[in-house]
Amino acid sequence: MTVDELLTLSSLEALSDNEWKVDNLIIPSNWAQGRTAFGGISAGMAYSAIRQKVSEERVLRSFTTNFVGPLSPDTPFSIEVTLLREGKNVSQYTAHIKQNGKSCVFVQACFGIGRKSGIKVENKDTHDMAVPTKGKFIPQIPKVTPKFLRHFDLAIDQGGIPFTRKKTSVYHGHMRFKKPPAKITDAHIITMIDAWPPTLLQMMKLPAPASTVSWNLEFIHPHKQVDPTDWFAYQAHTRQAEDGYGHTEATIWDKDNEVIAISRQTVAIFD
């Protein structure tokens, strides 16, 4: 299945005035990440479910995902959406992915209307990486490379391949979908940002489990229209790692070198 097919969900069915649900969703095994489905696609699908209930003028401001438990590929699951509160300017929603009666992914999303304000601070963060001509990152090695990576082009500029005992704990580079979608939505951006491996994996000597515990995205508005074939720049740095947990921050730019999102993750490693 393509990313567009996965992110295009059936209409939600109402459970109450502020609760909705969609059943019988499946993520195929070619979107797998070890024993679980790729976290980016599950988060993107949760966002797509929420977006059905949000008016267009309210844009995504923040998106927090907790990966509670494994979400098995090729196995049906449901997404339950709840409206927590809709105020004059801001709406708060949750989406809960469940499979076989167990909690797998829990999302909270904040949407807000743009308002007139005398306060303005421009974001001047830029990068100096050259735009790549093709992807150059992790080769497809059977039973080693996560299957979901075949859907992305990742072009590394700084950092190393996972499990090669590098000294660095950063990733700089570019990303895009290998097969361009019909258009780039926030759901696509959420999905794509998570394609990069945790910064700490390259420091390991041998393959070992690692998983994102929590992930927070903040979307910068306004941002320009982007095209399906565009490269997006990505720079992630490790703020701290100890006791089997790491904390990373990343910045994402569009083709015009303007920041569109800020990402923060807590990652558990089992080396």
Secondary structure, DSSP 8 states (H G I E B T S, - for coil): --HHHHHS----EEEETTEEEEEEE---GGGEETTEE-HHHHHHHHHHHHHTTS-TTEEEEEEEEEE-S---TTS-EEEEEEEEEE-SSEEEEEEEEEETTEEEEEEEEEEEE----S--------------SS-BS----TTTS-GGGGGEEEEEEES--TTS--S--EEEEEEEESS--SS--HHHHHHHHTTS--TTGGG-SS---EEEEEEEEEE-SS-----TT--EEEEEEEEEEETTEEEEEEEEE-TTS-EEEEEEEEEEE--
